[in-house]
Amino acid sequence: MKKLASTLPNMVLSLGVITILSAVLLAWVDNVTAGPIALAAQQKKISAIQSVAPVFDNNPLDDSWEWSPSQSARPYSVYPAFKASW
């Protein structure tokens, strides 16, 4: 295989192809790992809630809301954990 001459257009073309391939590979990896990462983060929050709350049967993440004591204060996330009593 013949080596390309080391000229500016050839270098730009080579770096452009490498950049495009890297971007496609990174986008694919992000697409493949986004679901498992989100699931792991959700499970981490639920296990943290389980460690401080009594037994519950709802999904606190689905029932959560934000609360702020004032306009300038940082908002808090509230995760209500409860057990339905039948």
CORUR-V39034 format. One record per residue. PHI is phi in radians with two decimals (NA if undefined). PSI is psi in whole degrees, -180 to 180 (none if undefined). OMEGA is omega in radians with two decimals (999 if undefined). Layout:
phi->PHI psi->PSI omega->OMEGA
phi->PHI psi->PSI omega->OMEGA
This chain:
phi->NA psi->132 omega->-3.09
phi->-1.41 psi->136 omega->3.13
phi->-1.36 psi->137 omega->3.11
phi->-1.26 psi->149 omega->3.10
phi->-1.19 psi->146 omega->-3.10
phi->-1.49 psi->77 omega->3.11
phi->-1.99 psi->164 omega->-3.11
phi->-1.03 psi->-47 omega->3.12
phi->-1.08 psi->-38 omega->3.12
phi->-1.17 psi->-39 omega->3.12
phi->-1.17 psi->-43 omega->3.12
phi->-1.11 psi->-43 omega->3.11
phi->-1.09 psi->-45 omega->3.13
phi->-1.10 psi->-48 omega->3.13
phi->-1.15 psi->-35 omega->3.09
phi->-1.11 psi->-45 omega->3.12
phi->-1.13 psi->-44 omega->3.12
phi->-1.10 psi->-41 omega->3.14
phi->-1.13 psi->-44 omega->3.13
phi->-1.12 psi->-44 omega->3.12
phi->-1.11 psi->-40 omega->3.11
phi->-1.13 psi->-42 omega->3.13
phi->-1.12 psi->-42 omega->3.11
phi->-1.12 psi->-43 omega->3.13
phi->-1.12 psi->-44 omega->3.11
phi->-1.12 psi->-40 omega->3.11
phi->-1.13 psi->-40 omega->3.12
phi->-1.14 psi->-45 omega->3.12
phi->-1.10 psi->-41 omega->3.10
phi->-1.09 psi->-42 omega->3.13
phi->-1.14 psi->-40 omega->-3.11
phi->-1.24 psi->-37 omega->-3.04
phi->-1.65 psi->-8 omega->-3.09
phi->-1.09 psi->-45 omega->-3.13
phi->-1.10 psi->-54 omega->3.13
phi->-1.07 psi->-34 omega->3.12
phi->-1.18 psi->-43 omega->3.11
phi->-1.13 psi->-40 omega->3.12
phi->-1.13 psi->-40 omega->3.11
phi->-1.15 psi->-39 omega->3.10
phi->-1.14 psi->-41 omega->3.11
phi->-1.13 psi->-44 omega->3.13
phi->-1.15 psi->-35 omega->3.10
phi->-1.13 psi->-43 omega->3.10
phi->-1.13 psi->-43 omega->-3.14
phi->-1.13 psi->-40 omega->3.12
phi->-1.18 psi->-33 omega->3.07
phi->-1.17 psi->-40 omega->3.10
phi->-1.16 psi->-39 omega->3.12
phi->-1.11 psi->-29 omega->-3.11
phi->-1.31 psi->-19 omega->-3.11
phi->-2.05 psi->-13 omega->-3.09
phi->-1.92 psi->155 omega->3.04
phi->-1.18 psi->178 omega->-3.10
phi->-1.02 psi->133 omega->3.13
phi->-2.37 psi->158 omega->-3.13
phi->-2.14 psi->6 omega->3.05
phi->-1.73 psi->176 omega->3.04
phi->-1.79 psi->103 omega->-3.09
phi->-1.02 psi->-26 omega->-3.13
phi->-1.24 psi->-32 omega->3.10
phi->-1.28 psi->-30 omega->-3.08
phi->-1.71 psi->10 omega->-3.04
phi->-1.32 psi->158 omega->3.05
phi->-2.61 psi->167 omega->3.13
phi->-1.79 psi->140 omega->3.12
phi->-2.33 psi->136 omega->3.11
phi->-2.27 psi->127 omega->-3.12
phi->-1.17 psi->-25 omega->3.09
phi->-2.69 psi->175 omega->-3.10
phi->-1.14 psi->-36 omega->-3.07
phi->-1.59 psi->-9 omega->-3.10
phi->-1.42 psi->157 omega->3.10
phi->-1.26 psi->134 omega->-3.14
phi->-1.27 psi->148 omega->3.09
phi->-1.88 psi->144 omega->3.04
phi->-1.60 psi->130 omega->3.14
phi->-1.94 psi->127 omega->-3.14
phi->-2.06 psi->94 omega->-3.11
phi->-1.29 psi->124 omega->3.11
phi->-2.02 psi->121 omega->-3.12
phi->-2.53 psi->163 omega->3.10
phi->-2.05 psi->127 omega->3.13
phi->-1.21 psi->127 omega->3.12
phi->-1.77 psi->115 omega->-3.13
phi->-1.68 psi->none omega->999
